[in-house]
Amino acid sequence: MVKKAILKQSKKILTIAALFLLIVGVFYVYSLSQIKLAKIQLIDANEITSSSFKLTGNIELENNGLTPVKVNHISYDVLYGKNNQKIMTGYVIGGVIPAKSTTKYPFTNEIKWELTQEIAEQLFKTITGEYLIGNVKLANFKVTYFDTPFSE
């Protein structure tokens, strides 16, 4: 009789524990579905040479869920131009994003590049300046598209 009572009580405890774990799991899965990119912020491009430059910025992830979520890492590509040419792949170590908050992940990467025809065309799309004769400025100008040696 005592064994039956203990067995019955154990089943109740296991059922309650399983139900509790199921509820926690549902909240966690819900929180995973609430992770979103809040913002990508480019702060600086420096150490510019003819073959590379350093890009610094932040990636912000927002957790609108009900539980903290651990992000292992964030990987990203930097694309350039109309054809989305990949010029760099980056990797940021993640961390825990508390519930109902945003976490900022800073990054700094060196982007190696060479001056291609596509990049040159983008660089020469806009030219600004001014006309001067002697020391007298006659007018400002801005040319946003013109024939370059690269255009067909």
Contacts in CASP RR format, 6 or more apart in sequence:
PFRMAT RR
TARGET T0000
AUTHOR 0000-0000-0000
METHOD contacts of the structure
MODEL  1
MVKKAILKQSKKILTIAALFLLIVGVFYVYSLSQIKLAKIQLIDANEITS
SSFKLTGNIELENNGLTPVKVNHISYDVLYGKNNQKIMTGYVIGGVIPAK
STTKYPFTNEIKWELTQEIAEQLFKTITGEYLIGNVKLANFKVTYFDTPF
SE
24 67 0 8 1.000
27 66 0 8 1.000
27 67 0 8 1.000
28 67 0 8 1.000
28 69 0 8 1.000
30 65 0 8 1.000
30 66 0 8 1.000
31 63 0 8 1.000
31 65 0 8 1.000
31 66 0 8 1.000
31 67 0 8 1.000
31 68 0 8 1.000
31 69 0 8 1.000
31 99 0 8 1.000
32 69 0 8 1.000
34 63 0 8 1.000
34 64 0 8 1.000
34 65 0 8 1.000
35 61 0 8 1.000
35 62 0 8 1.000
35 63 0 8 1.000
35 65 0 8 1.000
35 69 0 8 1.000
35 71 0 8 1.000
35 97 0 8 1.000
36 61 0 8 1.000
36 62 0 8 1.000
36 64 0 8 1.000
37 59 0 8 1.000
37 60 0 8 1.000
37 61 0 8 1.000
37 62 0 8 1.000
38 60 0 8 1.000
38 61 0 8 1.000
38 62 0 8 1.000
38 102 0 8 1.000
39 58 0 8 1.000
39 59 0 8 1.000
39 60 0 8 1.000
40 57 0 8 1.000
40 58 0 8 1.000
40 59 0 8 1.000
40 60 0 8 1.000
41 57 0 8 1.000
41 58 0 8 1.000
41 60 0 8 1.000
42 55 0 8 1.000
42 56 0 8 1.000
42 57 0 8 1.000
43 56 0 8 1.000
43 57 0 8 1.000
43 58 0 8 1.000
44 54 0 8 1.000
44 55 0 8 1.000
44 56 0 8 1.000
44 57 0 8 1.000
45 53 0 8 1.000
45 54 0 8 1.000
45 55 0 8 1.000
45 56 0 8 1.000
46 53 0 8 1.000
46 54 0 8 1.000
46 56 0 8 1.000
47 53 0 8 1.000
47 54 0 8 1.000
47 110 0 8 1.000
48 54 0 8 1.000
50 115 0 8 1.000
51 112 0 8 1.000
51 113 0 8 1.000
51 114 0 8 1.000
52 110 0 8 1.000
52 111 0 8 1.000
52 112 0 8 1.000
52 113 0 8 1.000
53 110 0 8 1.000
53 111 0 8 1.000
53 113 0 8 1.000
54 108 0 8 1.000
54 109 0 8 1.000
54 110 0 8 1.000
54 111 0 8 1.000
55 78 0 8 1.000
55 88 0 8 1.000
55 107 0 8 1.000
55 108 0 8 1.000
55 109 0 8 1.000
55 110 0 8 1.000
55 111 0 8 1.000
56 106 0 8 1.000
56 107 0 8 1.000
56 108 0 8 1.000
57 106 0 8 1.000
57 107 0 8 1.000
57 108 0 8 1.000
58 104 0 8 1.000
58 105 0 8 1.000
58 106 0 8 1.000
58 107 0 8 1.000
59 74 0 8 1.000
59 76 0 8 1.000
59 92 0 8 1.000
59 104 0 8 1.000
59 105 0 8 1.000
59 107 0 8 1.000
60 102 0 8 1.000
60 103 0 8 1.000
60 104 0 8 1.000
60 105 0 8 1.000
61 71 0 8 1.000
61 74 0 8 1.000
61 97 0 8 1.000
61 102 0 8 1.000
61 103 0 8 1.000
61 105 0 8 1.000
62 97 0 8 1.000
62 101 0 8 1.000
62 102 0 8 1.000
63 69 0 8 1.000
63 97 0 8 1.000
63 98 0 8 1.000
63 99 0 8 1.000
63 100 0 8 1.000
63 101 0 8 1.000
63 102 0 8 1.000
63 103 0 8 1.000
64 100 0 8 1.000
65 99 0 8 1.000
65 100 0 8 1.000
66 99 0 8 1.000
66 100 0 8 1.000
67 99 0 8 1.000
68 96 0 8 1.000
68 97 0 8 1.000
68 98 0 8 1.000
68 99 0 8 1.000
69 96 0 8 1.000
69 97 0 8 1.000
70 94 0 8 1.000
70 95 0 8 1.000
70 96 0 8 1.000
70 97 0 8 1.000
71 94 0 8 1.000
71 95 0 8 1.000
71 96 0 8 1.000
71 97 0 8 1.000
71 103 0 8 1.000
72 94 0 8 1.000
72 95 0 8 1.000
73 91 0 8 1.000
73 92 0 8 1.000
73 93 0 8 1.000
73 94 0 8 1.000
74 91 0 8 1.000
74 92 0 8 1.000
74 94 0 8 1.000
74 105 0 8 1.000
75 89 0 8 1.000
75 90 0 8 1.000
75 91 0 8 1.000
75 92 0 8 1.000
76 89 0 8 1.000
76 90 0 8 1.000
76 91 0 8 1.000
76 92 0 8 1.000
76 107 0 8 1.000
77 86 0 8 1.000
77 88 0 8 1.000
77 89 0 8 1.000
77 90 0 8 1.000
78 86 0 8 1.000
78 87 0 8 1.000
78 88 0 8 1.000
78 89 0 8 1.000
78 90 0 8 1.000
78 109 0 8 1.000
78 111 0 8 1.000
79 85 0 8 1.000
79 86 0 8 1.000
79 87 0 8 1.000
80 86 0 8 1.000
80 87 0 8 1.000
80 118 0 8 1.000
80 119 0 8 1.000
81 118 0 8 1.000
81 122 0 8 1.000
82 118 0 8 1.000
83 118 0 8 1.000
85 118 0 8 1.000
87 111 0 8 1.000
87 112 0 8 1.000
87 113 0 8 1.000
88 109 0 8 1.000
88 111 0 8 1.000
88 112 0 8 1.000
90 107 0 8 1.000
90 109 0 8 1.000
92 105 0 8 1.000
92 106 0 8 1.000
92 107 0 8 1.000
93 105 0 8 1.000
94 105 0 8 1.000
95 103 0 8 1.000
96 103 0 8 1.000
97 103 0 8 1.000
113 119 0 8 1.000
117 150 0 8 1.000
120 148 0 8 1.000
120 150 0 8 1.000
121 148 0 8 1.000
121 150 0 8 1.000
121 151 0 8 1.000
124 146 0 8 1.000
124 148 0 8 1.000
124 150 0 8 1.000
125 144 0 8 1.000
125 145 0 8 1.000
126 142 0 8 1.000
126 143 0 8 1.000
126 144 0 8 1.000
127 142 0 8 1.000
127 143 0 8 1.000
127 146 0 8 1.000
128 140 0 8 1.000
128 141 0 8 1.000
128 142 0 8 1.000
128 143 0 8 1.000
129 140 0 8 1.000
129 141 0 8 1.000
129 142 0 8 1.000
130 137 0 8 1.000
130 138 0 8 1.000
130 139 0 8 1.000
130 140 0 8 1.000
130 141 0 8 1.000
131 137 0 8 1.000
131 138 0 8 1.000
131 139 0 8 1.000
131 140 0 8 1.000
131 141 0 8 1.000
132 138 0 8 1.000
END
